[in-house]
Amino acid sequence: MDLLKLGALELGQKIKDKEISVHDATSAMLDKIQADGDIYNAYISVFKDEALKSADEIQAKIDSGELTSPLAGVPMAIKDNICTKDMLTTCGSKMLYNFKPPYNAGVVEKLNKAGAVILGKLNMDEFAMGSTSETSYYGVTKNPWNTNHVPGGSSGGAAVAVAANEAYYTLGSDTGGSIRQPCSYCGVTGMKPTYGSVSRYGLVAYASSLDQIGPVGNSAKDIAAVLDIITGKDKRDSTSVECDCGNALASLTGDIQGLRIGIPTDYFGSGLDNEVKEKVMAAAKTFESLGAVIEEFPMPIVEYCVPAYYIIACAEAGSNLSRYDGIKYGYRAENYDDLYDLYLKSRSEGFGMEVKRRIMLGNFVLSSGYYDAYYTKALRVKALIKKAFDDAFQKYDVILGPVAPTTAPRIGESLCEPLKMYLSDIYTVSVNLAGLPGLTAPCGFDSNNMPIGFQLIGKPFGENTLLNAAHAYQLSTDFHTKKPEGGKNA
């Protein structure tokens, strides 16, 4: 039996049935991570000793009946902007090269309570700012389908670890597509939950009104099980809410008869690669064959999503990242003349170029004379985007579209043209601006054998509807079972 090829729920069941021990499963995964070395560079930190110790403790609790979660004992990994107590949490930045939080994030507490084995922390774009996982201080993460290509970002490590069998499932964060886009590029399944349904306590902030933690796995069924663990109100997060969004796994009937799926025609205009369009429309046909009702409709507001998103996100980033000053924690410049010089040198040396670019843009749009021209206007557009989705959901249960205009670009292409990288988020940022749930699942490959995914967008707290639709699709197709063969270069 190849332990690495099992799904998270499959492994959890075998552990429960005593066919596999937690220690053996953890050892197998750690061996795979070590064998891969820096081929993919999915991990920043691997907690080998802690993971093996945790595996033995969890096994004892499973044997005693104390742990009953379907994912108890299953090894997983966490994006490096989610706090883990006394374990390095760097956000992929030199600025936090030595930061060990004194507390766990809310989602980590819930994972520990459910019996998760945490293997390590995953590579990412610095402070989650990027769409390619190339801006990390700890090196570029590479797509396991082709190591000359990016895995997407900013949760590139989270998607790569699942695709390359270096974790059974992972947690990432999604500010404008940071879970969904890398999942599409790497051929795995991922979800950005409704804003407020999952605690952000312990998530290092990029843009507080847009950030959301979510799961990445091999199938809709696996991420439904993860979602059941991490959702729920947290009194330490004022934006988290009480919601009727549990029991995701139990809701997976696979029956989508009569499900109304809308397809925005504006998602399929110029700029969308023909192969991506073809595979997403083929997925629509599959949904239709399963009993869903498919209808196209206009949604012209989409062209304003990217500029509105980057104005709002960068404004919030400029504010959130002002705390990194070289005084309280994190990187401090060695040579400086006075307090101002300490601030200047610590931030200049501690932050990478993409982070600096976004801080400057954020400070610009919030500055006197430009606040109303840019930031206030962007907030108005955000409200219009939310209204456009509200209107669409009067008629449709789910919205279907592409995740990104193309498959994964080559390493170096996007960083040379930042505007091109920003435009790759055109289909994903609206979900964060409107606070909606979004799910990505694989639906095929292009002519270069690079994965293509579709995106399902749901009503607020409509995660179960999205998961059931994706589950129905995956019962009828096998794209989600495909795995890369060693990252062949091309």
C-alpha positions in Angstrom: 0.0 0.0 0.0 1.4 3.4 -1.0 0.5 5.6 2.0 1.3 8.8 0.1 -1.4 8.2 -2.5 -4.2 8.0 0.0 -6.7 10.9 0.5 -6.9 12.5 3.9 -10.1 10.9 4.8 -8.9 7.5 3.4 -5.9 7.7 5.6 -8.0 8.8 8.6 -10.2 5.8 8.2 -7.3 3.4 8.0 -5.8 4.9 11.1 -9.1 4.4 12.9 -9.3 0.8 11.6 -5.7 0.2 12.9 -4.5 -0.7 9.4 -1.9 2.1 9.6 -0.4 3.8 12.6 -0.1 7.6 12.9 3.6 7.3 13.4 4.1 5.3 10.1 2.0 7.8 8.2 3.9 10.7 9.6 7.3 9.0 9.0 6.3 8.3 5.4 5.4 11.9 4.7 8.5 13.3 6.4 10.6 10.9 4.3 8.9 12.2 1.2 9.6 15.8 2.1 13.2 15.0 2.8 13.6 13.0 -0.4 12.2 15.8 -2.5 14.6 18.3 -0.8 14.4 21.7 -2.5 13.0 20.4 -5.8 9.7 22.2 -5.1 10.7 24.3 -2.0 7.2 23.9 -0.6 8.3 24.1 3.0 10.0 26.9 5.0 10.2 24.9 8.2 9.7 21.1 8.8 9.1 20.1 12.4 10.3 16.5 12.2 10.9 15.7 15.9 7.7 17.6 17.1 5.6 15.8 14.4 6.8 12.3 15.4 6.3 13.1 19.1 2.8 14.4 18.3 2.0 11.3 16.2 2.6 9.0 19.2 0.5 11.2 21.5 -2.3 11.3 19.0 -2.2 7.6 18.4 -2.7 7.0 22.2 -5.7 9.3 22.2 -7.2 7.6 19.2 -6.7 4.2 20.8 -8.4 5.4 24.0 -11.4 6.8 22.1 -10.6 10.4 23.1 -10.1 11.5 19.4 -12.9 10.7 17.0 -12.4 13.2 14.2 -12.3 11.6 10.7 -9.0 13.4 10.2 -7.4 12.4 13.6 -3.8 11.4 13.1 -3.6 12.7 9.5 -0.4 14.7 8.8 -0.9 18.2 7.4 0.9 21.5 7.0 0.2 25.2 7.5 1.0 28.3 5.5 3.7 30.3 7.2 1.5 33.3 7.9 -0.6 31.4 10.4 0.8 31.5 14.0 2.0 28.3 15.6 3.2 28.6 19.2 6.9 28.5 19.7 7.4 27.5 16.1 8.9 29.7 13.4 6.3 31.9 11.6 8.0 34.0 9.0 5.4 35.0 6.4 8.1 34.2 3.9 9.9 37.4 4.9 13.3 38.4 6.2 11.4 40.8 8.5 10.1 37.9 10.6 13.1 35.6 10.1 13.3 34.8 13.9 9.6 35.2 15.0 8.2 32.4 17.1 4.7 33.4 18.3 3.8 32.9 21.9 0.3 31.5 20.9 -1.5 29.4 18.4 -3.9 30.7 15.8 -7.5 29.9 16.4 -7.5 27.4 13.5 -4.4 25.7 14.9 -6.1 25.3 18.2 -9.0 23.5 16.5 -6.6 21.3 14.5 -4.8 20.3 17.6 -8.0 19.5 19.3 -9.1 17.3 16.3 -5.7 15.4 16.4 -3.9 16.9 13.4 -0.2 16.1 13.0 1.5 19.4 11.9 4.5 18.6 9.7 5.7 22.2 9.2 5.1 25.6 7.7 4.7 26.2 4.0 6.4 28.6 1.6 4.5 31.6 0.3 4.8 35.0 -1.3 6.2 37.4 1.2 3.4 38.6 3.5 1.0 36.9 1.0 1.8 39.6 -1.6 2.1 38.0 -4.9 0.4 35.6 -7.3 3.3 33.3 -8.1 5.1 32.3 -4.9 8.3 33.9 -6.2 8.6 36.8 -3.7 9.5 34.6 -0.7 12.7 35.5 1.1 13.2 31.7 1.3 13.3 31.1 -2.4 10.9 30.3 -5.2 8.4 27.6 -4.9 8.1 25.4 -8.0 5.1 23.7 -9.7 5.4 19.9 -9.3 3.8 19.5 -12.8 6.7 21.4 -14.3 9.4 22.9 -12.1 10.1 25.6 -14.7 6.7 27.0 -13.9 5.3 28.8 -10.9 2.7 27.1 -8.6 0.7 30.3 -8.2 0.4 32.3 -5.0 0.4 33.4 -2.5 -0.4 30.0 -1.0 1.9 28.2 -3.5 3.4 26.0 -0.8 0.0 24.9 0.4 -1.0 23.7 -3.1 2.4 22.2 -4.0 2.6 20.2 -0.8 -0.8 18.5 -1.6 0.0 18.0 -5.3 3.5 16.6 -4.7 2.3 14.2 -1.8 4.2 16.2 0.8 1.0 16.7 3.0 -2.4 15.1 3.0 -4.1 18.5 3.3 -3.0 22.0 4.1 -4.2 25.3 5.3 -3.7 28.5 3.3 -5.0 32.0 3.3 -6.9 33.8 0.5 -6.9 37.6 0.1 -7.7 37.8 -3.6 -7.4 34.3 -4.9 -4.4 33.1 -3.0 -5.8 29.6 -2.3 -7.9 29.2 -5.5 -5.3 30.2 -8.1 -2.4 28.0 -6.9 -4.9 25.1 -6.6 -5.9 25.6 -10.2 -2.2 25.8 -11.3 -1.3 22.7 -9.3 -4.3 20.5 -10.0 -5.7 20.3 -6.5 -8.9 21.3 -4.7 -9.2 24.4 -2.5 -11.7 26.7 -0.9 -11.9 30.3 0.3 -14.7 30.2 2.9 -17.2 33.1 3.5 -15.6 36.0 5.2 -16.1 35.6 9.0 -16.9 31.8 8.9 -13.3 30.9 9.9 -11.4 32.7 12.6 -8.6 35.0 11.5 -7.1 35.1 15.0 -3.4 34.4 14.6 -3.4 35.0 10.8 -0.8 37.6 10.1 -2.7 40.4 8.4 -2.2 41.5 4.8 -5.6 43.1 4.1 -7.9 42.6 7.1 -11.2 43.0 5.3 -10.3 40.5 2.6 -8.1 37.8 4.3 -9.6 34.4 5.0 -8.1 31.1 6.0 -9.2 28.0 4.0 -8.3 24.4 3.2 -6.5 22.7 0.4 -6.8 19.0 -0.4 -7.1 16.3 -3.0 -10.8 16.3 -3.2 -14.0 18.2 -2.2 -14.6 15.5 0.4 -11.3 16.0 2.1 -11.7 19.8 2.3 -15.2 19.4 3.6 -13.8 17.4 6.5 -11.2 20.1 7.2 -13.9 22.8 7.0 -15.9 21.0 9.6 -13.0 21.4 12.0 -12.0 25.0 11.4 -15.3 26.9 11.0 -17.1 28.6 13.8 -17.1 31.9 15.8 -14.0 33.0 17.7 -14.6 35.7 20.3 -11.0 36.8 19.8 -11.8 37.7 16.2 -14.4 40.5 16.0 -15.1 39.7 12.3 -16.0 36.1 12.9 -19.7 35.2 13.0 -22.0 32.6 14.2 -23.1 30.7 11.1 -25.0 27.7 10.1 -22.1 26.3 8.0 -21.1 23.1 9.7 -21.7 19.5 8.7 -20.0 20.1 5.4 -19.0 16.4 5.1 -22.4 15.1 5.9 -24.0 17.4 3.3 -22.1 15.7 0.4 -24.9 13.7 -1.3 -23.6 14.1 -4.8 -27.1 15.1 -6.0 -27.2 18.4 -7.9 -30.5 17.8 -9.7 -32.0 21.2 -10.4 -29.0 23.2 -9.2 -29.0 26.6 -11.0 -25.6 27.5 -12.3 -24.9 30.9 -13.8 -22.0 31.6 -16.1 -20.9 35.2 -16.4 -20.3 36.0 -20.1 -17.8 38.7 -19.1 -15.5 36.0 -17.6 -15.0 34.6 -21.1 -13.9 37.6 -23.1 -10.5 38.7 -24.4 -7.5 37.6 -22.4 -8.8 34.2 -21.5 -6.8 31.3 -23.0 -8.8 29.2 -25.4 -7.7 25.9 -23.7 -8.8 27.2 -20.3 -12.2 28.3 -21.7 -12.7 25.0 -23.4 -12.1 23.0 -20.2 -14.2 25.2 -18.0 -17.1 25.0 -20.5 -16.6 21.2 -20.7 -17.0 21.2 -16.9 -20.3 23.1 -17.3 -21.5 20.4 -19.7 -20.6 17.8 -17.1 -22.7 19.7 -14.4 -25.5 19.9 -16.9 -25.4 16.1 -17.5 -25.6 15.6 -13.7 -28.9 17.5 -13.6 -27.8 21.1 -13.1 -29.5 24.0 -15.1 -26.9 26.1 -16.9 -27.5 29.6 -18.0 -25.2 32.5 -19.2 -25.7 36.0 -18.0 -23.8 39.4 -18.2 -21.7 40.7 -15.3 -19.9 43.8 -16.6 -18.7 44.9 -13.2 -15.9 42.3 -13.5 -13.6 44.8 -15.3 -13.4 47.0 -12.2 -12.6 44.3 -9.8 -8.8 44.3 -10.1 -8.2 48.0 -9.7 -10.7 48.2 -6.8 -9.0 45.2 -5.1 -5.5 46.4 -5.3 -6.4 49.9 -4.0 -8.2 48.5 -1.0 -5.7 45.6 -0.4 -2.6 47.9 -0.6 -4.2 50.6 1.6 -4.9 48.0 4.3 -1.4 46.5 3.8 0.3 49.8 4.3 -1.6 50.2 7.6 -1.1 46.6 8.8 2.6 46.4 7.9 3.4 49.7 9.7 3.9 47.6 12.9 7.2 46.2 11.6 9.6 48.9 12.7 12.6 47.1 14.0 11.7 47.9 17.6 9.3 45.3 19.1 10.2 42.1 17.2 11.4 40.8 13.9 14.3 42.1 11.9 16.4 45.1 13.1 19.1 46.8 11.1 22.5 46.5 12.7 23.8 49.9 11.8 21.8 53.1 12.3 22.2 56.7 13.5 18.9 57.5 15.2 15.3 56.3 15.6 14.3 57.5 12.1 17.3 55.8 10.5 16.4 52.6 12.4 12.9 52.6 11.0 14.2 53.4 7.5 16.9 50.7 7.4 15.0 48.0 9.1 12.1 48.3 6.8 14.3 48.8 3.7 16.4 45.7 4.5 13.6 43.6 6.0 10.9 43.9 3.2 11.2 42.6 -0.4 10.5 44.7 -3.5 6.9 43.5 -4.0 6.0 44.3 -0.4 7.6 47.7 -0.6 5.7 48.4 -3.9 2.3 47.6 -2.3 3.1 49.6 0.9 4.0 52.6 -1.2 0.8 52.2 -3.3 -1.3 51.9 -0.2 0.2 54.9 1.4 -0.3 56.9 -1.8 -4.0 56.1 -2.1 -4.6 57.0 1.6 -2.7 60.2 1.4 -4.2 63.7 1.6 -5.6 64.7 -1.8 -5.8 61.2 -3.2 -8.0 59.5 -0.5 -11.3 60.4 -2.1 -10.0 60.0 -5.7 -8.9 56.4 -5.1 -9.7 54.8 -1.8 -13.2 56.1 -1.3 -14.0 55.4 -5.0 -12.7 51.8 -4.6 -15.0 51.3 -1.6 -17.9 52.4 -3.7 -16.9 49.9 -6.4 -16.7 47.2 -3.8 -20.3 47.9 -2.8 -21.4 47.7 -6.5 -19.5 44.3 -6.9 -21.4 43.0 -3.8 -24.7 44.2 -5.2 -23.9 42.5 -8.6 -23.4 39.2 -6.9 -26.5 39.7 -4.7 -28.6 40.3 -7.9 -27.1 37.2 -9.6 -27.9 35.0 -6.6 -31.5 36.0 -6.8 -31.6 33.7 -9.9 -28.7 31.3 -9.5 -27.5 29.0 -6.7 -23.9 28.9 -7.9 -21.7 30.9 -10.3 -19.2 29.0 -12.5 -16.2 30.5 -14.2 -12.4 30.2 -14.7 -9.9 30.7 -12.0 -7.1 32.4 -14.0 -6.8 33.6 -17.6 -4.0 31.0 -18.3 -2.3 28.0 -16.9 0.8 28.5 -14.7 3.3 30.8 -16.3 7.0 30.2 -16.4 9.1 31.3 -13.4 10.3 34.9 -13.9 7.6 35.9 -16.5 5.2 37.6 -14.1 7.8 39.3 -11.9 9.1 41.1 -14.9 5.6 42.5 -15.5 3.9 43.2 -12.2 0.8 44.5 -13.9 0.4 41.2 -15.8 0.7 39.4 -12.4 -2.0 41.6 -10.9 -4.3 40.9 -13.9 -4.0 37.2 -13.3 -6.4 37.7 -10.3 -9.2 39.1 -12.4 -11.6 36.2 -11.8 -10.8 35.6 -8.1 -10.6 39.0 -6.4 -14.3 39.7 -6.6 -15.1 36.8 -4.2 -13.0 38.5 -1.5 -14.4 41.9 -2.2 -17.9 40.6 -1.8 -17.0 38.3 1.1 -18.3 35.2 -0.7 -17.2 31.5 -0.6 -15.3 30.3 -3.6 -14.0 26.8 -4.5 -11.6 25.6 -7.1 -11.3 22.0 -8.5 -9.3 20.6 -11.4 -11.1 20.0 -14.7 -8.4 19.1 -17.2 -5.0 19.9 -18.7 -3.7 22.1 -21.4 -1.6 20.9 -24.4 1.6 21.1 -22.2 0.0 18.9 -19.5 -0.4 21.8 -17.1 -3.5 21.7 -14.8 -6.7 23.8 -15.4 -9.3 24.4 -12.7 -12.8 25.8 -12.6 -14.1 28.1 -9.9 -17.5 27.9 -8.2 -18.8 31.0 -6.3 -21.6 30.7 -3.8 -24.0 32.7 -1.7 -22.7 33.8 1.8 -22.3 30.7 3.9 -23.1 28.5 0.9 -20.0 26.4 1.3 -22.0 23.2 1.5 -23.7 23.8 -1.8 -20.3 24.5 -3.5 -18.7 21.4 -1.9 -21.6 19.2 -2.9 -21.5 20.4 -6.5 -17.7 19.8 -6.7 -18.2 16.4 -5.1 -20.8 15.5 -7.7 -18.3 16.6 -10.4 -15.5 14.5 -8.9 -17.7 11.4 -8.6 -18.1 11.7 -12.4 -14.5 12.6 -13.4 -11.0 11.7 -12.3 -9.0 14.9 -12.8 -8.7 15.3 -9.1 -6.9 11.9 -8.8 -4.1 12.9 -11.3 -0.7 13.5 -9.8 2.5 15.0 -11.4 5.3 12.6 -12.3 8.3 14.3 -10.7 7.9 17.8 -12.1 9.2 17.0 -15.6 10.8 20.1 -17.1 9.6 21.3 -20.5 
